[in-house]
Amino acid sequence: MYGILVGEIGIPHRTALYEMQQWHIHQAITGYYRRGRDTKSLMRWQTYNMMAAFAGGKNLSENGINGPSDLLKFPWDTDEMEQPTEVTDDVVKELQDEMASNPWIK
């Protein structure tokens, strides 16, 4: 049970060992598996939804949709890459001065 609480659910080990009672453990594990079940059913629904969309391929191709990438566009699908900024000694000095003036960074 300790492995499930700390390893899978992510409860701090001190809480799992010293602060949780038996009914807390039962509730945590039940809720964790219930949350996973809901996530799996949502993913299954989304998969079936995509499969249904591409089952009528002719209708989609008439509208210019040839595959999943035409229907779902993500920012990382484009070939345009943001160019990295050049790091000069002046930029490094500005960042070091900014960090030195910040009272929260020691």
SVG drawing of the C-alpha trace seen along z (x, -y; Angstrom):
<svg xmlns="http://www.w3.org/2000/svg" viewBox="-19 -45 50 47">
<polyline fill="none" stroke="black" stroke-width="0.4" points="0.0,0.0 2.9,-2.3 4.1,-1.9 0.7,-2.9 0.3,-5.9 3.8,-7.3 4.9,-6.0 1.7,-6.1 -0.5,-8.7 2.4,-11.0 1.5,-11.4 4.5,-12.5 6.0,-9.6 5.7,-11.4 2.0,-11.9 1.5,-8.3 3.3,-6.9 2.4,-9.1 -0.6,-11.3 -3.0,-9.0 -5.5,-6.8 -6.8,-3.6 -9.9,-5.2 -7.8,-7.9 -5.8,-5.3 -8.9,-3.5 -10.3,-6.8 -7.1,-7.9 -6.6,-4.6 -10.3,-4.5 -10.2,-8.0 -7.0,-7.5 -8.3,-4.5 -11.6,-6.2 -9.8,-9.2 -7.8,-6.8 -11.0,-5.1 -12.5,-8.4 -9.4,-9.4 -9.3,-6.1 -13.0,-6.4 -12.4,-9.9 -9.5,-8.8 -11.5,-5.9 -14.3,-8.3 -11.9,-10.7 -10.4,-7.7 -13.8,-6.5 -14.8,-10.0 -11.7,-10.4 -12.2,-6.9 -15.8,-7.9 -14.7,-11.1 -12.4,-9.3 -14.7,-6.4 -16.5,-8.5 -13.2,-9.4 -14.8,-10.7 -16.8,-13.4 -13.7,-14.6 -11.5,-14.7 -14.1,-16.7 -13.7,-19.4 -9.9,-19.4 -9.3,-17.2 -6.9,-14.4 -5.8,-13.1 -5.7,-13.7 -3.2,-16.5 -5.6,-18.5 -8.3,-18.1 -6.2,-18.6 -3.5,-21.2 -0.9,-21.6 1.7,-24.4 4.6,-21.9 3.4,-20.5 4.6,-23.6 8.1,-23.7 8.6,-27.3 11.1,-27.1 11.7,-30.0 15.2,-31.1 17.2,-31.1 18.4,-34.4 22.1,-35.0 23.7,-35.1 26.3,-37.7 28.4,-38.8 26.2,-41.9 23.1,-39.7 24.8,-37.5 25.9,-40.5 22.4,-42.0 20.9,-38.7 23.6,-38.4 22.9,-41.9 19.2,-41.2 19.7,-38.1 22.0,-39.9 19.5,-42.6 16.7,-40.2 16.4,-39.7 14.7,-36.2 17.7,-34.7 20.7,-34.1"/>
</svg>
